[in-house]
Each structure stands twice: as structure tokens, then as C-alpha cells.
Amino acid sequence: MGKKKGKAAQTQPEAPPSRTKEEEMEDLLNEFRARVDEPLIILFHDELGFEGARQTLTGIAANVFMEESSGFDPSGLQNETADSSPGIVGSSEADSSSRTESRKGDGRSPSRLTTATSDADSGPLSPTASIYGGSYDGWRGGANDSPTDSCDIMVTLRAAFPGLKDIDIKNALKKSDGDMDKASDYLLNITYLEETSQRPKGVDGFFANGDFRPGSKRRVKNAKQKQPKTDQVPVSYKLKPLALEEDDGGGASSGHQQTSRSTLTLSSEDQRQNLAVILHHREIGSQSYESARDLFRRGRSDPLFRQAAVVYTERSQEHHKTARLHESIHSDSIVAGQSAGNKIDLHNVPVLDGVRNALARTQLWWSSLGEDAIRKARENPLQVVTGIGRHSASGSSPMYSQVGRALRDAGWKVQDGIGHYIVTGKKI
């Protein structure tokens, strides 16, 4: 009997070892980092758990693969050759050089896969793929019934893209040699980049990829002399952190509302509801963009379809803006939960939200010092933690570089640290 019990004990399977949340998170990051933003992976894991997050991320990653296989160029320069396309420069969120600010280091490269094609008779693509990666081969096929007069083309494109400037439309027509269909591709990409805050600003937006061509040797010499020695491109932020400085003339209620949002920590239930709102508006926005592209394709033969495309484009933009607002609220809650006293922790949030929170909370800290703020700041400075970019493929943190640049541009006295900054006061 003793032997039988021993055999039974030997054949009993061992229970699988339990895994910590950190181990589950690391598995998800290793599996999906190449196609999904790290903050989004962390968000899904926190809200849905390991299995729920893995199922959701698998669907997102599949859509990303369709986007890449479609040949979509997020830089908006689809008329450039593949050899001249810029390579990847790391952020935890980038597909190409013009998306460096938000997507560095996810391991993706400009698509070299077979372009997915579709026509009027084929089944619809997924919302993400059809918006940002769907092919226009069916649209471009056959005779081009679009307006041929340059003035008519300008009027048509203005109506289709009311949110873009004339210089954008003229530049698109120049790059596409007057082809309205190719120009529409270019402008749709620009619209997407602006909605996701990924379009280069300032000088970077005008002279990308070495387009500046001086006309004389003297101008070449002057351009070289004026060229900065650093490789960094100046970044212009249009941020509205807190209205603390507006309290003098704008009343206390507005500043109090923005301060409350910046310091708000959402409960678990509120975070789940906020996540559901984000996914809802992203999905509807994607579907509206899909409808806009289909209507714009049909507008080749009937201008009324182009007018309908404008309506769907505006509707999509509104839904994406709403989703972005809720994403910012979630980021504010994360930063509020991680920060205390003289420390601001920007881990686990997108770069744009990290920069905004750094500026807002630094101003809050300075205002809280009251009288003799200069001495108090020097004796008890503020620490702004950004991380060192350990999870970035490039090995450097885009949050670190951009937060430091934004703080200095805002007039703060900043000392560099390893993965953090020390703010010791404000420049006079």
C-alpha cells in the first residue's frame, strides 16, 4: 500500500508557479512592443489583466500589421523613393523619422511589404487599416475624372480638407506634380499627423529631408554658418498646462478647474469607464474616416460625394479629439498617483502628456512656494523623473530630451541628472 501511495504522489502534476504583475507586464511588452505603444500596453494590463490585455493587444497588433502591409507612409512623403525614406530613430512610439516625437524605438520600419489593394467590390478593411493604410489603387485606376484646372483642384481640395492651410495644399500639389489623387493621399496623411500631434513644427515642417536648396554659393556659405552645431531639431510646443498665470485677469474658477484635473487621481472604476470611452471614440472616428475615404473616392464622378466626405472627415476629427482628451485625463491621473511633494514622476505616459504635466506641475510647485520662492527653490528643489529609456530600442529616453527642452524653453533653471531633472528656480 505504501508503494502505491508513493507512485500516486509521484504522478501528481505540480501546480504552475504564480507570476507577478511585473513578470506579466514584461511578457506583454516583449510580445507587443514592436507594434503597440508601451503606455497603451501598460494601460490595458492595468485595466484588463494579463489575459484580457493580451487578447485586446493581439487585435490591435493585427491591425498594425495591415497598416504596415498597405504601404502607408506616416511621414506624408509618399512620393519619395524607398531608398530615400528616413530610417527608424527610436521613441517608444514611432514608425518613421517624422513620427520620432511619438513613436521611437518600437522596432517598426517603413513598410516594404506587399501593398494591400482594394476596389469598390472588395470587402472593407478594418477601420485602422482602411484609414491609415488602405490602398487607393482602386481609386486611381481607370480614367481620372478629377478636375484638371489648377484653380478647380485647389477649390476641391480646400473643401475636402478645411482644416489645412493653403500652403499645405499647394505643397501637396507640387510634390504630386498636380495629380489630385496623389495630393489627396498626402493631405490625408498630414491630417492624421496633426490629429495625433505628430506633425513636425516650425523649421522642421518646412525644410524636412533636406528640401532647402540655396541658389548661390554665398547663400550656401551663410546657411552653413547659421546652421546650429547640435543635431537636435527645435521643438515648438503648443501646450495649455494650467491657467495659473491667467488667474490675475481670468478669474479663479478656470484655473481651479485645470488644477483639479492635473491633480486628479481616478479610481479603478473611473479608469475602466475612461478606457471604454477612449476605445469607443477611436472606433467611431476610424469608421468615419473609412467612410470619408470611400466617399472621396466616389467623388471622382460626383462632387456631392466630396461634400459628404468633408462631413465624415470633420466627424472623425471630433471623435479623435475627444478620445485624445480622455487619454490625457488618464495620463494626468497616472502622473498624479505617482507624484508627491517635490517629485514629479512621468513614467507610463505618452511623451506629449509627459511634457504637459511637467510644465503644469512645475508651475504648481513654484506657485506653492509663496514668498521668498527663490531661496526655497534653491534649498528644496523639484525633481522631475522621466526615466532613462531602458525599454527604448535606441537606449535613450525621448521623454527625457523633450521634457528638458520644454522646461528650459519655459524659463526654468534646470540641472541634468540620470533619468531626471532638478529644477532650482525660474530665470529672471
N, C-alpha and C positions, 0 to 999 in steps of 0.2 A: 504493500500500500504506500509505503514511504517513497519507493521509486516512482510510482505512478504520479504522486503529488509533485515529485521533483520534475518529472517530464512536463507536467501541465504548467508548472511555473516557468519552465524554460520556453515553452511555446507561446506564452502570453506576450502579445505585442507591447512594446514600450510606448508610452504616451509621447507625442511630439513635444519638444521643448517650446515653452511660450516665448514669444518675441516681444521686444519692447517697441514702443512707438517710434523711437529713433531708428531702430533697425527696419521697421516697415517703411518709414519715410525715406531712408536711404535706398531701399529696393525700388520704390516708386520713382525717385529721382534718377537712379541709374537706368531704369527702363524707359522713361518718357522724357528725360531732359533734352534729348536730341530734337524733339518735335513740339514740346509744350513748355510754356514759361514756368520757371521754378516757383514763383509766387502762386500761380494757379494750381500747381501740383500740391503745394503746402495747404492751400485753401481747401481743396477738395478732400485731402486727407483729414484735416481737422474737422470738417463738417460731415463727411460721409463715411469715415472709417476706411480701413485698408481695402476691403473688397469693393465697397461702393465707389471709392475713388478710382480704383483700378479699372472698373467697368466703364465709368464715365470717361476717363482719360484714354481708354482704348478707342472709344468712338471719336474723340477729338483728334487723336493721332492719325486715325484713318482718314479724316477729312483733310488734315495737313498733308498727308501723302498725296491725296488727289490734287491738292493745291499745287504742290511741287511738280507733280507729273504733268500739269496743264501747261507749264512753261511760263506762268505768270512771273513778271519781274517787278518786285515791290519797289524798286528804285524809280519806276516810272520812265525808264530809258529803254524801252523795248526795241527801239530801232538800232541800238548799239549791237555790235557783233559779240558773240560769246567770248571771244578771246580778250575783248576789251572790257568785259564786265569785271567790276571790282570783286575781290575775294572776300572771304569772311574775316571780320575783325572782331572778335569776341564781345558779348554782353550776355547776360543771361537771357537776352531776348532779341536776336537779330537774324535776318535772312541774308542781308547783303550790306554793302558799305553805307547806303543811305538809311538803313534801319539800325545802324550801330547803336543809336541812343537808346533803343528799347529792346533789342534782341541780340545782344552779343553772346557768343560762345555757346549756342545751343547745338553746334555741330552741323548745322544745315549749310548747304552751299547753294548758289544759284542753280536752278533746276537744269539738268542736262538730260532728263528723261523724255520719253516719247510724249508729244503733246496730245492731250485728250481732245477729241473733236466731238462736236455735236451739231445737229441741224434741227430744223423745225419738227421733224418726225421722230427724233430720238427721245428717249426718256430723260426727265430732268435730272440734273446733277444734284448733289447735296447742296444745301444753302451756302456753306462756306466755300465749297469748290466752285460753284457756279458764279459766286460773286467775285471772288478774288483769284480764281484760277480757271474759270470756264473759258472755253475756246471761242473765238469769233470766226472760225473758219467757215461756218455755215453762213454767217452774216456777210463775210467778204466774198463768198462765192458768187459767180454769175455776174451779170452786168451791174455796174454801180449806178444806182438811180439817185444818189445823193446830189444836192445842189453842186454845181460846178463853179458858179461865180463866187469869187472870194468874199464879197460882201454878204451874199446869201449864206455862205458857210459860217461866217462869223456870227450872223444873227441866229442861225440854228444852234450853234454850239453855246452861245450866250444863254439861250432859252433852256438848253439841256443841262447846263452847269452854272446856275445863277450864283452859286457861292464862290466861284473862282473869278480872278481878275482878268482883264483883257490881255495883260501881258502873259498870263499863263496860256490862254487860248492861242495867242499869236505864236508863242514859243512852241506849243504843241504842233501847230500847222507847219512851222518851219522845220521842225525835226521830222515830220512825216511827209515832207515835200508836198504839202497841200492836200494830202489824202485825208478826207473827213473821217473815214472809219478808223484809220490808224491814230489820228488825233484824238478820237473819242476814247480809244484804249488808253492813251497816255493820260487824258484828263480824268478818266475813271480811277486810274491809279493814284493820281495826285489827290483826288477827293478822299480816297481811302487813307492815304498817308496823313492828310490834315485831320481827318476824324480821329485817328489813333495817335495824334501828336507825334508823328514820326517824320514829318517833313522837315528837311534842313531849313534853318532860319538864316537870315542875314546874308553875309558874303557866301556862305556855303550853298545857299539856294540859287545864286546867280552864276557862280563860277565852279560848278561841280565837274569833276572828271577833266580838269584842265581845259575848259572851253575858252579861257581868256587868251586871246591871240593879239598881242600888240602889233601896231603897224609900222614901227620903226625901231632901229637899234637903240636910239635914245630912250624910247619908252620901255624897251626890254631892260635896259640898264636901270632905269628908275624903278621898274617893277621889282627887280631883284633887290635893290636897296631897301625898298619898303617892305619886302617880304619878311615876316617875323621868323626868328630863328627856331622857335618851337614848332613842333608838328601838330600841336593841338589846334583845333578849329574853334573860334569863339562861339559860344552858345548863347543865344538870346532867349531868356525865359519870360513868358508872359503868365505870371502866376498871381493868384489872389489868395494869399495865405490867410491873414487875419486883418480885419479893419481896425487895428488898434490905433494907428495914426490918424484914422478918419473920425475918431470919437470927438475930437475937438470941434468939428463942424458938422459931423453927420449924425450926431445923436448916439446914445449909448446902446440902444436896442440892437442895431445892426451888428456892432462889434461884439455884443454879448452873445448873439446867436452864432456867429462864426467861431467865437472862442469855445462855446459849448460843444460845437461839432468837433473841434480839434481835440478836445479833452474827453470826448465821449467814448465809453467802453461798452460795446454791445454784448448782451447776454448770448448764450448759445442758441436760444430760440430765435432771437433777433438776427443773428448771423445766418441761420438757416433760411429764414424768410428773405433776408437781403440777397443771399446767393440765388434763391429761386427767382427773385425779381431780375437779377443780372442775366441769368440764363434765358428768362422769358423775353426780355427786350433784345438780347443779342439774336435770338432765334427769329423774332418778328422782323428785326432790322435786316437780317440776312435774307429772309424771304422777300421783303420789299425790294431789296437790291436786285435779287434774281428777277423779279417781275420787271423792274426798270430796265435791265439789260435786254430782256426779251422784247419789251415794247420799243426800246430804242432800235433794236434790230429790225423790227417790223416797220419802223418809221421810215425806212428807205423808200417805201411805196406810198405811205400815207402820213402826212405831217401831224395828223391828230394823235397818232401813236406816240410821237415825240413829246407832245404836251402831257400825255398820260405818264410817260416815263419821268418827266420832271416831278410830277406829283409823288410818284413812288420813291424817287430819289430823296426828296425832302422828308418823306415819311421815314425812310430808312435812317437818314441822318438824325432825326429826332429820337428814334429808338436807341441808336448807338450812343447819343449824348446822355440819354437817361441811364443807360447801362454803365457808362463811364462814371457818372455821378455816384451811382451806388457802389461801384468799385472803389472810388475814392473814399466814400464813407467807411467801407470795410477796412481800407488801408489806415485811415485815421484811427479806427478802433484798435487795430493791431499795434500801432505806434503808441497809443495811449496806454495800452496794457503793458507794454514793455518799458515805458519811460517813467522816471520818478525823480523828483528833486532836480539836481543839476546834471542829469543824464538823459539824453535823447537816443533811443535805440531804433534804428531804421531797418533792422533785419526783416526779411519776409514780406517786403512791399515792393512794388514796381519803382523804377528809378524816378519817374516824374512825380509820383506821390511822395517818395522819399525826400526829394528836393523841396517840394512844397511844405511838407511837415517840418523839415529842418529850418526853413526860413520863418515859418509861423511860430514854432516853439522857441526859437532863439529870440524872437521879438517878445514873446510872452515872458521869458526868463528875464530879459533886460528890463521890461516894464515892472516886473515884480521886485526889482532891487530898490526901487524908490530913490530917496535922496542918497547922495554920495555913491551913486551906482558905479562910478569909475573905480573907486577903491575896492568896493565889494566884489566887483567882477574880477579884479586882479587877484584878490585874496582867495576867492572861491569861484573859479572859472566854470564854464559849462563844457561838458563833454558830449560830442556828437558822434555816436558809434555808427559806422557804415559797413563794417566787415572788410576783409582783405581779399575777397574774391576767390575763396578756396574752391567753390563749386563752379567757377567760371572756367571755360576751356582755355581762355587766354591767360589765366593765372592772375589777372588783375581785376579789381572791382570797379565797374562803371559808376556805381553809386558813389564811391569814394572820390573819384575825379570830378564828377559833376556837382556833388554837394559842396566840395571845397571851392570850386569855381563860383558857384552861386553865392555862397557866404561872402566871399571876398568882393564880388561884384556888388553885393548889397551893403558893403561898407563895414563889415565886421573884422575885428582883429583876430586872425586865425593862426594857430600853430599846428603844424603837421604832426600826426602820430601814426602808429602802425594800426591801420584799420579804424582810426578815429581822428577827430579834430578837437582841439581845445580852443574855445572862444574866450578871449580875455577882455573883451570890451568892444567898443564901437569907435571907428575912426571919426575924427572931428573934421 
